[in-house]
Amino acid sequence: MLRHTLAAMSALLLTGTAGLAETPQVAAAQLDEFLDRFPDLGPGFAVVVVTADDIIMNRTQGERRAATGAPMTTETPIYIASQTKAYMGLLAAYLDQEGILDLDSHITDYWPDLQFPEGVDPSVWTLRQLLTHQVPIEARMITILEAYVMQVQASDYPALIADYATAREPGYRYDNLGYNIYGAILETATGRSWQDWLDRVIFDPLAMNHTSPRTSDFPLDELSWGHIWQGEDAGWYEVRPKTDALMQAAGGLVTSTEDMAVWLQMQLRGSGPEGSGITAAMLAEAQTSGVDTHQDDGNNAPELPCSGYALGWNICDFEGDTLYVHGGGYTGINTMMAFSPDLGVGIATFSNSDNMTGWVTSRTVIMYLQFLTEHADAERWSEARPRLYPERSAWLLDQRRQRLAAARAEERWGGWNWQPSVTELAAYEGRWSTGDPYLDFDVALEDGQLIARWGVYTVTMMPAAPDQFGGQSDPFGDLEGFSFVRNEAGEVASVVWDEESYTRISAD
């Protein structure tokens, strides 16, 4: 285990009283001991805690990749998923303040011929409303493409919106779509991608050398991989880091704990370093709520009352103190970051597994704040949470197994009794299309098994009944149905993949 903590603060904790927990340093020492009580937070887990001027805890433990045993370090780039929105929000504030891209300009200022679903007028909605999740449309196909399948070209967005967007109820609703549309408009308006803008405005001026919107900036073995726990027999299933094509404006960054410290300290200081070009006005704009989220019931990731959403930050209340927070989750990873100007601290947590560690990353944030404020429940929860973790992890694994077993028992699979030969499987190979090139996918035999590849999204196809396959992208992924249809000559001619119909356009 690699740790970077203040040993002196641990000594203070052993000799001091509860009142000392009023200092961020002593609270960090308490958090260190809290994390030591967990029997297993593998493969890797990391926490960084800062004040505006000091890094008071930078703890990394375990492995960035279980298969190799390579250690998680303070320089390991870790995928942070939807936390990307906060970085995009600051970029948007910068571009607004610099007169490059007005946040209160309208979507149709850039795409005048854009068509929204019936009843929704694109000309009345602004870029600021895109970034605060207010534009009342959704387009699941676009968000799936960006997150799991391939890069969507900025110039293709208007056509994809016209084809796949549907209207939704007005008001705040968290989604990736607004940030992805903003990223496409940014490239349309400036000729420079959101990735290049982030490098230029934030990462280079702040010398965040282990942060990037491109995983290709680092050797593959230096990146943190995702992991899914399959149980003692099968162990960890690895989730390969995203390719550059899947690093989207709504969730497309890797960063290290060292760089996260720089980011959170800037939020607390309220301005960028001298010469960075990031002003107090820009940070203030990025941290100003733009919409009422109606989440005062705590039905959200941090389980706190959260009243507003700024440019990439949920604005929440922790026992009367304002907390800015955003989580990030993806297959095999869980992360969260938060800072409180009132309390003068920032904290970020990282897990490269989804073995109930989403609960631990959020609870670690809250636990630190409870230590810091001498919360009445701090001692009780600091004992209970590590004790409950193995039970919760076992419960999650059991739930995943039960859900998969129930899905496999459905009648549509015909009992999984079909055992085709390799020659029979070859009949399903080829390229399949709906007519939209973004939806085309390939089926190929690999080591005697059919594999469907849609961009970089890969599904293993398991024979269920004649012409019927059930596919999975990971061991506990949803069972995806492939129902093939033959023509009059008995040749495999078309397929329905989870309600989308495809025809063969080429055969291997």
C-alpha positions in Angstrom: 0.0 0.0 0.0 1.2 3.4 -0.9 0.1 6.2 1.4 0.7 9.9 1.6 -0.7 11.2 4.9 0.5 13.3 7.8 1.8 10.9 10.4 2.0 13.8 12.9 -1.7 14.3 12.6 -2.3 10.6 13.4 -0.3 11.1 16.6 -2.4 14.1 17.5 -5.5 12.0 17.1 -4.2 9.4 19.5 -3.4 11.9 22.2 -6.0 14.6 21.6 -9.7 15.1 22.2 -12.8 15.2 19.9 -12.5 19.0 19.8 -9.3 18.7 17.7 -11.4 17.4 14.9 -12.3 21.0 14.1 -9.1 21.2 12.1 -9.0 19.7 8.6 -5.7 18.0 9.4 -7.0 16.0 12.3 -10.2 15.2 10.4 -8.0 13.8 7.6 -6.1 11.6 10.2 -9.5 10.3 11.4 -10.5 9.6 7.8 -7.2 7.7 7.3 -8.0 5.4 10.2 -11.6 5.0 9.0 -10.4 3.8 5.6 -7.9 1.4 7.3 -10.9 -0.4 8.8 -12.3 -1.6 5.5 -11.3 -5.2 4.8 -11.0 -4.7 1.1 -11.5 -1.7 -1.2 -9.8 -3.3 -4.1 -8.4 -3.3 -6.6 -7.5 0.3 -6.0 -8.8 3.2 -4.0 -7.6 6.8 -3.6 -8.6 9.9 -1.6 -7.2 13.4 -1.7 -8.1 16.2 0.8 -7.1 19.8 0.5 -7.5 23.3 1.9 -6.9 26.3 -0.3 -3.2 26.2 0.5 -2.3 22.7 1.6 -2.7 19.1 0.5 -3.5 17.5 3.9 -4.1 13.9 2.6 -3.2 12.1 -0.6 -3.8 8.5 -0.1 -3.6 5.8 -2.8 -3.8 2.1 -2.1 -4.0 -1.1 -4.0 -3.6 -1.7 -7.7 -4.5 0.3 -10.8 -4.8 -3.0 -12.7 -5.5 -6.2 -10.9 -4.2 -8.5 -13.6 -0.7 -7.0 -13.5 -0.5 -5.8 -9.9 0.7 -2.4 -11.0 0.1 0.0 -8.0 -2.2 2.9 -7.8 -0.1 6.0 -7.3 -0.7 9.7 -6.9 0.2 10.2 -10.6 -2.1 7.4 -11.9 -4.6 8.8 -14.5 -8.1 7.6 -13.3 -11.3 8.0 -15.4 -13.7 10.4 -13.6 -16.7 10.1 -16.0 -19.3 12.8 -15.3 -17.1 14.9 -13.2 -15.9 16.1 -16.6 -19.0 18.4 -16.6 -17.4 20.7 -13.9 -14.3 21.2 -16.1 -16.5 21.9 -19.1 -18.5 24.3 -17.0 -15.5 26.3 -16.1 -14.4 26.3 -19.7 -17.8 27.6 -20.7 -17.5 30.4 -18.2 -14.1 31.3 -19.6 -15.3 31.3 -23.1 -18.3 33.4 -22.1 -16.2 36.0 -20.2 -13.7 36.2 -23.0 -16.5 36.9 -25.6 -15.7 33.7 -27.5 -18.9 31.7 -26.9 -21.8 33.5 -25.2 -23.6 31.3 -22.6 -26.8 33.2 -23.2 -26.7 32.8 -27.0 -29.2 30.4 -28.5 -28.7 27.0 -29.9 -30.0 28.1 -33.3 -27.5 30.9 -33.5 -25.1 28.1 -34.5 -27.4 25.6 -36.1 -30.2 27.8 -37.6 -31.9 24.8 -39.3 -31.9 22.6 -36.2 -35.1 20.6 -35.8 -36.3 19.7 -32.3 -39.2 17.3 -31.6 -42.7 18.7 -32.1 -43.7 21.2 -29.4 -40.1 22.2 -28.5 -38.7 25.3 -30.1 -34.8 25.2 -30.3 -34.6 28.9 -30.9 -35.7 29.8 -27.3 -33.1 27.6 -25.5 -29.6 28.9 -24.6 -26.2 27.3 -24.1 -26.4 28.0 -20.4 -29.6 26.0 -20.3 -27.9 23.1 -22.1 -25.3 23.0 -19.4 -27.8 23.2 -16.5 -29.9 20.3 -17.9 -33.0 22.4 -18.7 -33.6 21.9 -22.5 -36.6 19.6 -22.6 -35.4 16.9 -25.0 -33.7 13.6 -24.6 -31.9 11.4 -27.2 -30.8 8.1 -25.7 -29.2 6.9 -28.9 -26.8 9.9 -29.0 -25.8 9.5 -25.3 -25.2 5.7 -25.9 -23.1 6.4 -29.0 -20.9 8.9 -27.2 -20.4 6.9 -24.0 -20.1 3.4 -25.3 -19.7 3.1 -29.1 -17.9 5.8 -31.0 -17.1 9.5 -31.5 -20.0 11.5 -33.0 -18.8 14.2 -35.4 -19.9 17.7 -34.4 -21.3 18.3 -37.9 -23.6 15.2 -37.5 -25.4 16.4 -34.4 -28.2 18.3 -36.0 -29.2 15.3 -38.1 -28.9 12.9 -35.2 -31.0 15.2 -33.0 -33.7 15.4 -35.7 -33.7 11.6 -36.0 -33.5 10.5 -32.4 -34.5 13.3 -30.0 -37.8 13.1 -28.2 -39.6 15.7 -26.0 -39.7 15.4 -22.3 -41.4 17.2 -19.4 -40.0 20.7 -18.9 -37.7 21.4 -16.0 -34.4 20.1 -14.6 -33.4 16.6 -15.5 -29.8 15.4 -15.3 -28.5 14.0 -18.6 -25.4 13.8 -20.7 -27.1 15.3 -23.8 -26.8 19.0 -23.0 -23.0 18.8 -22.5 -22.5 16.8 -25.6 -24.5 19.3 -27.7 -22.5 22.1 -26.1 -19.2 20.4 -27.1 -20.4 20.0 -30.7 -21.5 23.6 -30.8 -18.2 24.7 -29.4 -16.4 23.0 -32.2 -18.9 24.3 -34.8 -18.4 27.9 -33.6 -14.6 28.0 -33.0 -13.2 25.2 -35.2 -11.4 23.8 -32.1 -12.6 20.7 -30.2 -13.6 20.8 -26.6 -10.6 18.6 -25.8 -8.2 21.2 -27.3 -10.0 24.0 -25.5 -9.6 22.2 -22.1 -5.9 21.7 -22.7 -5.4 25.3 -23.6 -7.6 26.9 -20.9 -7.2 24.6 -17.9 -4.8 21.7 -18.1 -1.7 23.5 -19.6 -1.9 26.7 -17.5 -2.4 24.7 -14.3 0.3 22.2 -15.2 -2.1 19.3 -14.7 0.2 16.9 -16.4 -1.7 13.7 -15.5 -5.1 15.0 -16.6 -6.4 14.6 -20.2 -9.4 14.2 -22.3 -7.4 11.6 -24.3 -6.3 8.3 -22.8 -3.8 8.0 -25.7 -1.7 10.7 -23.9 -0.6 7.9 -21.5 0.8 4.4 -22.0 -2.0 1.9 -21.5 -0.2 0.3 -18.5 0.0 3.6 -16.7 -3.8 4.1 -16.7 -6.2 2.8 -14.1 -8.4 0.1 -15.4 -12.0 -0.6 -14.3 -13.0 -3.8 -12.5 -16.1 -5.8 -11.8 -16.1 -8.3 -8.9 -17.4 -11.8 -10.0 -16.9 -13.6 -6.7 -14.0 -15.6 -5.2 -13.9 -18.2 -8.0 -13.7 -15.9 -11.0 -12.2 -12.8 -9.3 -11.9 -9.5 -11.0 -13.2 -8.9 -14.6 -11.2 -6.1 -16.2 -12.7 -3.2 -18.0 -10.2 -1.7 -20.5 -9.8 2.1 -20.3 -11.9 4.1 -22.8 -10.4 4.9 -26.1 -10.2 8.5 -27.2 -13.3 8.0 -29.3 -15.4 7.5 -26.2 -14.1 10.5 -24.2 -17.1 12.7 -24.5 -17.7 16.3 -23.3 -20.2 14.9 -20.7 -17.8 12.3 -19.4 -14.3 12.2 -20.9 -11.4 12.9 -18.5 -8.8 11.0 -16.7 -7.0 12.7 -13.8 -4.7 11.9 -10.9 -5.0 12.7 -7.2 -2.2 15.2 -7.5 -4.0 17.1 -10.3 -7.3 16.8 -8.5 -5.7 18.6 -5.6 -4.8 21.5 -7.9 -8.3 21.6 -9.3 -10.0 21.6 -5.9 -7.6 24.2 -4.4 -8.5 26.5 -7.3 -12.2 26.2 -6.5 -11.5 27.1 -2.9 -9.3 30.0 -3.7 -11.9 31.4 -6.2 -9.4 32.2 -8.9 -6.7 30.6 -11.0 -3.0 31.0 -10.5 -1.4 34.3 -11.6 -1.0 34.2 -15.4 -3.4 31.3 -15.9 -6.1 33.5 -17.4 -8.7 31.9 -15.1 -10.3 34.8 -13.2 -12.4 35.1 -10.1 -15.4 36.1 -12.3 -15.1 32.9 -14.3 -15.0 30.7 -11.3 -17.9 32.6 -9.7 -20.0 32.2 -12.9 -19.2 28.4 -13.0 -20.2 28.1 -9.3 -23.5 30.0 -9.6 -26.7 28.0 -9.7 -28.6 28.1 -12.9 -31.6 26.0 -12.0 -33.6 24.7 -9.1 -33.1 20.9 -9.0 -35.9 20.1 -6.5 -33.6 17.5 -4.8 -34.1 18.7 -1.3 -35.1 15.2 -0.3 -31.6 13.9 -0.7 -32.5 11.6 -3.5 -29.1 11.9 -5.2 -25.6 10.5 -5.0 -24.3 12.4 -2.0 -27.7 11.8 -0.2 -27.9 15.4 0.8 -30.5 18.2 0.1 -29.3 19.7 -3.1 -31.2 22.8 -4.3 -29.4 23.9 -7.5 -27.1 22.9 -10.4 -24.4 25.3 -11.5 -22.1 24.7 -14.5 -21.1 21.2 -13.7 -21.7 21.3 -9.9 -24.6 20.1 -7.7 -25.1 22.7 -5.0 -25.9 20.9 -1.8 -26.3 21.6 1.9 -24.3 19.8 4.6 -25.6 20.7 8.0 -26.0 24.3 7.0 -22.8 24.6 5.0 -22.7 24.8 1.2 -21.2 21.9 -0.6 -20.4 21.7 -4.3 -20.3 18.1 -5.4 -20.3 15.9 -8.5 -20.0 12.2 -8.9 -18.8 10.0 -11.8 -19.7 6.5 -12.6 -19.0 4.1 -15.4 -18.7 0.3 -15.9 -16.1 -0.7 -13.3 -15.4 2.7 -11.7 -16.8 5.1 -9.1 -15.6 8.6 -8.2 -16.8 11.7 -6.5 -15.4 15.2 -5.8 -16.6 18.0 -3.5 -15.6 21.3 -2.0 -17.1 23.6 0.6 -16.1 27.3 0.6 -17.9 27.6 4.0 -15.7 24.8 5.6 -12.6 25.6 3.6 -11.9 22.1 2.4 -12.1 20.0 -0.8 -12.1 16.2 -1.1 -12.1 13.7 -4.0 -12.5 9.9 -3.9 -11.6 7.3 -6.6 -12.4 3.6 -6.9 -11.5 1.5 -9.9 -14.2 -1.0 -9.2 -18.0 -1.1 -8.9 -18.0 -3.6 -6.0 -20.3 -1.3 -3.9 -17.5 1.3 -4.0 -19.9 3.9 -5.3 -21.4 3.8 -1.8 -17.9 4.0 -0.3 -16.7 6.9 -2.4 -19.7 9.0 -1.5 -19.7 7.9 2.1 -16.0 8.8 2.4 -16.8 12.3 1.3 -19.5 12.6 3.9 -17.5 10.8 6.6 -14.7 13.4 6.2 -17.2 16.3 6.6 -18.7 14.5 9.7 -15.2 14.3 11.3 -14.5 17.9 10.4 -17.7 19.2 12.0 -17.7 16.9 14.9 -21.1 15.5 13.7 -23.0 13.6 16.4 -23.1 10.5 14.2 -19.5 10.5 13.2 -18.2 7.9 15.6 -21.1 5.6 15.1 -20.9 5.7 11.3 -17.1 5.5 11.2 -17.5 2.1 12.9 -20.6 0.9 11.0 -19.6 1.7 7.4 -16.5 -0.5 7.2 -18.4 -3.2 9.0 -21.3 -3.1 6.6 -19.2 -3.0 3.4 -18.5 -6.7 3.1 -22.2 -7.5 3.7 -23.2 -4.8 1.1 -20.7 -6.2 -1.5 -22.0 -9.7 -1.0 -25.5 -8.5 -1.4 -24.7 -6.7 -4.6 -23.0 -9.7 -6.1 -26.0 -11.9 -5.1 -28.4 -9.4 -6.7 -26.4 -9.3 -9.9 -26.4 -13.1 -10.1 -30.1 -13.3 -9.4 -30.9 -10.7 -12.0 -28.9 -12.5 -14.6 -30.4 -15.9 -13.7 -33.9 -14.4 -14.0 -33.1 -12.9 -17.4 -31.7 -16.2 -18.6 -34.8 -18.0 -17.5 -37.1 -16.0 -19.7 -39.1 -18.0 -22.3 -37.7 -16.2 -25.3 -34.3 -18.0 -24.9 -35.9 -21.4 -25.4 -34.0 -23.1 -22.6 -30.5 -22.4 -24.0 -30.5 -25.9 -25.6 -29.2 -25.0 -29.0 -25.6 -26.0 -29.7 -24.7 -25.0 -33.2 -21.4 -26.0 -34.9 -18.8 -23.5 -36.0 -20.0 -23.9 -39.5 -23.5 -23.1 -38.5 -22.3 -20.0 -36.6 -20.5 -18.7 -39.6 -23.9 -18.1 -41.3 -24.4 -15.1 -39.0 -21.2 -13.3 -39.8 -21.3 -10.1 -41.7 -22.1 -6.4 -41.5 -25.6 -5.4 -40.5 -27.2 -2.0 -41.1 -30.4 0.0 -40.4 -29.4 2.5 -43.1 -27.9 4.9 -40.5 -24.1 4.4 -40.6 -23.8 5.2 -36.9 -25.8 2.1 -36.1 -24.0 -0.4 -38.4 -22.4 -3.3 -36.6 -20.3 -6.4 -37.5 -20.6 -10.0 -36.4 -17.5 -12.2 -36.6 -16.4 -15.6 -35.4 -13.5 -15.3 -32.9 -12.1 -18.5 -31.3 -15.3 -20.3 -32.2 -17.7 -17.7 -30.7 -19.7 -15.0 -32.3 -18.8 -11.5 -31.4 -20.8 -8.4 -32.3 -18.9 -5.1 -32.6 -20.7 -1.8 -32.7 -17.9 0.7 -32.9 -15.8 -0.2 -29.8 -18.8 -1.7 -28.0 -18.4 -5.5 -28.0 -21.0 -8.1 -27.2 -20.4 -11.8 -26.8 -23.3 -13.7 -28.5 -24.4 -16.9 -26.8 -26.5 -19.4 -28.7 -29.9 -19.8 -27.1 -32.4 -21.3 -29.7 -32.1 -21.6 -33.5 -31.5 -18.1 -34.9 -31.7 -16.6 -31.4 -28.7 -15.4 -29.4 -28.4 -13.7 -26.0 -25.4 -11.3 -25.8 -23.5 -9.6 -23.0 -20.9 -6.8 -22.9 -19.7 -7.8 -19.5 -20.4 -10.7 -17.0 -23.3 -8.9 -15.4 -24.5 -6.8 -18.4 -28.1 -6.9 -19.5 -28.9 -9.8 -21.8 -29.3 -8.3 -25.3 -31.4 -10.3 -27.8 -30.3 -11.0 -31.3 -33.2 -12.6 -33.3 -32.1 -13.5 -36.9 -34.6 -14.0 -39.7 -34.1 -16.1 -42.8 -35.3 -15.4 -46.3 -37.2 -17.8 -48.6 -34.0 -19.5 -49.6 -33.2 -20.2 -46.0 -30.4 -17.7 -45.8 -29.9 -15.5 -42.7 -31.0 -12.1 -44.1 -31.9 -9.8 -41.2 -31.7 -9.4 -37.5 -33.5 -7.6 -34.7 -31.1 -6.4 -32.0 -33.1 -5.2 -29.0 -35.9 -3.8 -31.0 -33.8 -2.3 -33.8 -34.1 -4.0 -37.2 -31.0 -4.6 -39.4 -30.4 -6.1 -42.8 -27.1 -7.7 -43.9 -25.1 -5.5 -46.2 -22.0 -7.7 -46.5 -21.0 -11.2 -45.5 -17.6 -12.3 -44.3 
